[in-house]
Amino acid sequence: SACAEANDAMTLTIVPMATASAGSDATICESEVSYTLTGTATGYSSLLWSTSGTGTFSNINMEDPVYTPSAADIASGSVTLTLTAFGVTPCGNAQASMVLTIDRQPVVDAGADQTLCSTVGSLTITDATASHYTDLLWSHDGTGSLTGETTLTPTYTFGAGETGEVTLTLTASPASGSACAEANDAMTLTIVPMA
């Protein structure tokens, strides 16, 4: 026959499926201000980070941006951060999330410094404040004694013949396992001898 055999070829392109990992769940203290994400992705055409909260990303289109929680995120205690890897056509998208827990930093104020005559004999603190704590503990560097040292209203009883300055320090502890540190504040009691 005068006809030649015809050949036709087809090219099959196999596109890898997109993958995404948002990294492990993490806990930070609100004092850390921001968190660097450790996301990874493969086989994608573009990336997009989103949050269940109202914080901001340094760049929503990269694998490992910095997330800065908002005041609302801190108040809620956690946010879910989601990485979407948009697949190359015809493959679909991949999505992964991580939970960022934000612990509250204890805050304390031991109250105003005070000056008392030695004849008064004791001081009950009434203006100390604390928030975001689990335990309180007062300490002192005087010769007297403290009662109610795990409350906001302890009483310092002067030591025999005690005069001069006594520092009363309030320490607030964060929740067990918290990423936050203890908080301390001190007030000075000046005991003046009777004239």
C-alpha positions as CSV (number, residue, x, y, z in Angstrom):
1,S,0.0,0.0,0.0
2,A,1.1,3.5,-0.7
3,C,-0.1,4.7,2.7
4,A,2.4,5.1,5.6
5,E,1.6,4.1,9.1
6,A,0.4,7.1,11.2
7,N,1.7,7.6,14.7
8,D,0.1,10.0,17.2
9,A,1.6,10.7,20.7
10,M,0.1,12.1,23.8
11,T,2.0,13.9,26.6
12,L,0.8,13.2,30.1
13,T,2.0,15.7,32.7
14,I,1.7,14.5,36.3
15,V,1.5,17.4,38.7
16,P,2.4,16.7,42.4
17,M,-0.4,17.2,44.9
18,A,0.0,20.2,47.2
19,T,0.9,19.5,50.8
20,A,0.7,21.8,53.8
21,S,1.9,21.7,57.4
22,A,1.2,24.7,59.8
23,G,3.7,23.4,62.4
24,S,3.0,22.1,65.9
25,D,0.7,23.7,68.3
26,A,2.5,26.2,70.5
27,T,2.2,28.3,73.6
28,I,3.6,31.8,74.2
29,C,3.3,34.4,76.9
30,E,1.5,37.6,75.9
31,S,4.8,39.4,76.8
32,E,6.5,37.7,73.8
33,V,4.5,40.0,71.5
34,S,4.8,37.8,68.4
35,Y,5.4,34.2,67.2
36,T,7.4,32.9,64.2
37,L,5.4,30.2,62.5
38,T,7.1,27.1,61.1
39,G,4.9,26.1,58.2
40,T,6.0,24.1,55.3
41,A,4.4,23.3,51.9
42,T,5.2,21.5,48.6
43,G,3.6,21.4,45.2
44,Y,1.8,24.7,45.5
45,S,1.2,27.6,43.2
46,S,0.7,30.1,46.1
47,L,0.2,30.1,49.9
48,L,-2.2,31.9,52.2
49,W,-2.2,32.1,56.1
50,S,-5.4,33.0,57.9
51,T,-6.3,33.4,61.6
52,S,-9.4,32.7,63.6
53,G,-8.5,35.8,65.6
54,T,-7.7,39.4,64.6
55,G,-3.9,39.5,64.8
56,T,-1.6,40.1,61.9
57,F,1.0,38.2,59.8
58,S,4.2,39.8,58.6
59,N,3.5,38.1,55.2
60,I,0.4,36.0,54.6
61,N,2.0,34.4,51.5
62,M,5.1,32.8,52.9
63,E,5.7,29.5,54.8
64,D,7.1,31.0,58.0
65,P,5.7,34.5,58.7
66,V,5.7,36.2,62.1
67,Y,2.2,36.3,63.7
68,T,1.4,39.2,66.1
69,P,-1.6,38.5,68.3
70,S,-4.1,41.3,68.8
71,A,-5.5,42.4,72.2
72,A,-8.6,40.3,71.4
73,D,-6.4,37.2,70.6
74,I,-4.7,37.7,74.0
75,A,-8.0,38.1,75.8
76,S,-9.5,34.9,74.2
77,G,-6.4,32.9,75.1
78,S,-5.8,31.1,71.8
79,V,-6.1,31.4,68.0
80,T,-6.1,28.9,65.2
81,L,-3.7,29.7,62.4
82,T,-4.3,28.0,59.1
83,L,-2.0,27.6,56.1
84,T,-3.6,26.9,52.7
85,A,-1.4,25.7,49.9
86,F,-3.1,26.3,46.6
87,G,-2.4,23.3,44.3
88,V,-1.2,23.5,40.8
89,T,-4.1,22.8,38.3
90,P,-5.6,20.2,38.1
91,C,-4.7,19.3,41.7
92,G,-6.6,20.6,44.7
93,N,-5.6,22.6,47.7
94,A,-4.0,21.4,50.9
95,Q,-4.8,23.0,54.3
96,A,-3.3,22.6,57.8
97,S,-3.8,24.4,61.1
98,M,-2.1,24.9,64.4
99,V,-3.3,26.4,67.7
100,L,-1.4,29.2,69.2
101,T,-2.2,29.5,73.0
102,I,-1.4,32.8,74.5
103,D,-0.9,32.8,78.3
104,R,-1.5,35.9,80.3
105,Q,1.5,37.5,82.2
106,P,0.8,38.1,85.9
107,V,0.8,41.7,86.8
108,V,1.3,43.0,90.4
109,D,1.4,46.2,92.3
110,A,2.5,46.0,95.9
111,G,1.0,49.4,96.7
112,A,2.3,52.8,97.7
113,D,5.4,53.2,100.0
114,Q,4.4,54.2,103.6
115,T,6.0,55.9,106.6
116,L,4.7,55.0,110.0
117,C,5.8,55.7,113.6
118,S,7.2,52.7,115.4
119,T,4.5,53.0,118.0
120,V,1.9,52.0,115.4
121,G,3.3,48.4,115.6
122,S,2.0,47.0,112.4
123,L,0.9,47.8,108.8
124,T,-2.0,46.1,106.9
125,I,-1.5,46.7,103.1
126,T,-4.8,47.7,101.5
127,D,-3.8,49.0,98.1
128,A,-2.0,46.0,96.5
129,T,-3.4,44.7,93.2
130,A,-2.7,41.6,91.1
131,S,-4.2,40.0,87.9
132,H,-3.6,36.9,85.8
133,Y,-2.1,34.9,88.6
134,T,-2.6,31.6,90.4
135,D,-0.7,32.2,93.7
136,L,0.5,35.2,95.7
137,L,3.3,35.3,98.2
138,W,4.7,38.3,100.2
139,S,8.2,38.3,101.6
140,H,10.1,40.9,103.6
141,D,13.6,41.9,104.7
142,G,12.7,43.2,108.1
143,T,12.9,41.7,111.6
144,G,9.1,41.5,112.0
145,S,6.6,39.0,110.8
146,L,3.9,38.7,108.2
147,T,0.5,37.2,108.4
148,G,-1.8,36.7,105.4
149,E,1.2,36.5,103.1
150,T,-0.7,34.7,100.4
151,T,-3.4,37.5,100.1
152,L,-3.4,41.0,98.7
153,T,-3.9,42.4,102.3
154,P,-1.1,41.0,104.5
155,T,-0.2,42.5,107.8
156,Y,3.4,43.2,108.7
157,T,4.0,43.3,112.5
158,F,7.1,45.3,113.4
159,G,10.0,43.5,115.1
160,A,10.9,44.6,118.7
161,G,12.6,48.0,118.4
162,E,12.5,47.9,114.6
163,T,13.1,51.1,112.8
164,G,14.3,52.1,109.3
165,E,13.2,50.7,105.9
166,V,11.5,47.4,105.4
167,T,10.9,46.1,101.8
168,L,7.7,44.1,101.4
169,T,7.8,42.2,98.1
170,L,4.7,40.7,96.4
171,T,5.3,37.8,93.9
172,A,2.5,36.5,91.7
173,S,2.9,33.1,90.0
174,P,1.4,32.2,86.6
175,A,-0.6,29.1,86.0
176,S,1.3,25.8,86.1
177,G,2.9,25.1,82.8
178,S,2.5,28.7,81.7
179,A,4.9,30.2,79.2
180,C,4.9,33.3,81.4
181,A,7.2,34.2,84.3
182,E,6.5,35.3,87.8
183,A,5.9,39.0,88.5
184,N,7.3,40.9,91.4
185,D,6.7,44.3,92.9
186,A,7.9,45.9,96.1
187,M,6.8,48.6,98.5
188,T,8.9,50.3,101.2
189,L,7.7,50.7,104.7
190,T,9.7,53.3,106.6
191,I,9.4,52.9,110.4
192,V,10.3,56.1,112.2
193,P,11.3,55.9,115.9
194,M,9.2,57.9,118.4
195,A,10.9,61.2,119.2
